Amino acid sequence: MAENIRLEIVTPEKAVVSEDVQIVMAPGTLGEFGVLVGHTPFLSTLKVGTVRYTDADGNDRVIFVSSGFAEALPDKVTILAESAERRRDIDLERAQSALERAQERLAMERKEEIDYIRARTALEKAMYRLKVAGAKRG
């Protein structure tokens, strides 16, 4: 059996994940990256997306993250995220409502009245939350 690496995902409010895993895949701002035990140390910024990992028992897991930082060491990956949610913690109704609000804002005729970057980020976050939760979008 291969060695495991420690995964810690924390937000300003709480620790979301703290467990030994086989592999971690994260959404770096320059592209997705993977980390196995023994990886060369590095730091990366994260974009909105999903952290995927295989736990020590071989189960695939997915966590929504909305930007932050990742530090990879040979025996540990630490993710400091603005927010992070496990599949079971995502409020589907809230995510669907956020998606619809963002779509409405982006569809406005008078674009100068909206903060485009903020609306686009809200749309992206809602889409990833729904993706992680396994919901179908309308």
Secondary structure as GFF3:
##gff-version 3
##sequence-region A 1 138
A	DSSP	beta_strand	5	10	.	.	.	ID=ss1
A	DSSP	beta_strand	15	28	.	.	.	ID=ss2
A	DSSP	beta_strand	31	35	.	.	.	ID=ss3
A	DSSP	beta_strand	42	55	.	.	.	ID=ss4
A	DSSP	beta_strand	60	73	.	.	.	ID=ss5
A	DSSP	beta_strand	76	81	.	.	.	ID=ss6
A	DSSP	beta_strand	84	86	.	.	.	ID=ss7
A	DSSP	three_ten_helix	87	89	.	.	.	ID=ss8
A	DSSP	alpha_helix	92	106	.	.	.	ID=ss9
A	DSSP	three_ten_helix	111	113	.	.	.	ID=ss10
A	DSSP	alpha_helix	116	133	.	.	.	ID=ss11
###
